Amino acid sequence: MPQRPLSLFMSLFFPVCCMLALCGCGNGDEAPKAEAPQKAPAAVPVGVMAPVPRDVPVYGEFVGRTDAKETVEIRARVEGFLKKRLFEEGSMVKAGDVLFEIESRQYDEAIKRAQADLDRQQALLAKAAIDLTRFESLFKQRAISRDEYDTKVTNQKDLAAQAERAKAELETARRDLSYTKVTAPISGRIGRSLVKPGALVGKGENTLLAEISSTDPIYVDFNISEREYLILVKDMVEAEKQGKAAERARLTLILADDTVYPHPGEADMADRAVDSKTGTLPVRAFFSNPDGILKPGQFAKIKALVDTITGALCVPRQAVLDIQGVKTLYVAGKDGTVEAKSVTLGPVVDDLVAVLKGLAPADAVIVEGGQKVRPGAKVAPMPVAPAPTGTVTPSPAAAPPAN
């Protein structure tokens, strides 16, 4: 009885296994299906254009510092207590304005003493002149000796000299009195007062009271390299031959907030020699400053035309790709294959950038759709017209420094 269930199970399991084996053999006899051939990817339409040859100006930027054309120290020229300050610190003053007053009583008294001494000497001189006239008449009559006459002549000359000395002392006293009113020697902006009223000034030294700086025009000092100087000199000679010297006489000033100063400048002078330690030449420019925006000591940048690349190959800036830090242009070959070219870029003018190396004049540069393709891909080039050249506005040119 126990063996019947096992016999029944084996009788059912064996036929099932045979069926599975037959199915497996049948599938192995079937031939594999052939794969369908893959279609070549369609060419990507892109816009291309040939490089545009143009004369591209090369501008240099130089760090400079502003300086006043004139800066004057206001000092006390006589001794005394500072009585008044007659200006507002940081304001504009005009030449001749009274800035400080020094106590003048002692100088008023000195003038009175000098005047009295002069009056006395002039009185004595007048008396001596009368005596000399009288003694001269007596000497001619042989009423007095030669020695007596010579004594009167000498006395008259001595009194004349003393009168001149007294006159000079009076002028000195008047001059010292005038120094008690300290005036502005130039027009400009005055700084803070360095001495407060009530302080003793001028004792043993000419005490510094304040400083005045002129405001218009203002200088900017900067340095250029020796190479840039030689380029500027050559360009200056060529420009003068062509009558373009005035165009190259303009400089642009860029302020600390990167705004462009509205007034153009001109090169004023270059130093006599190149600095042997730095290899640079100090140059000075001047800018009009009618609104007083520029102050001495400001840092600024000078933008100057230093060279011109003749016939440079230019392409739109959007065509340039940055691939792992390398500037690259995609070029469509004659067969429509994309080629990557590493290039060296130059100055940017409006929406164009000059390509200095790595590009040929006949290359079809991909300027539209370059982000959709890769080197080796097939493209369908479509010509794109270059931007009008009239949209370019050249920046101000820089004048070569004067020798």
Secondary structure, 3 states (H helix, E strand, C coil): CCCHHHHHHHHHHHHHHHHHHHHHHHHHHCCCCCCCCCCCCCCEEEEEECCEEEEEEEEEEEEEEEEECCEEEEECCCCEEEEEECCCCCCEECCCCEEEEECCHHHHHHHHHHHHHHHHHHHHHHHHHHHHHHHHHHHHCCCCCHHHHHHHHHHHHHHHHHHHHHHHHHHHHHHHHHCCEEECCCCEEECCCCCCCCCEECCCCCCEEEEEECCCCEEEEEEEEHHHHHHHHHHHHHHHHHCCCCHHHCEEEECCCCCECCCCEEEEEECCCCECCCCEEEEEEEECCCCCCCCCCCEEEEEEEEEEEEEEEEEEHHHCEEECCEEEEEEECCCCEEEEEECEEEEEECCEEEEEECCCCCCEEEEECHHHCCCCCEEEEEECCCCCHHHCCCCCCCCCCCC
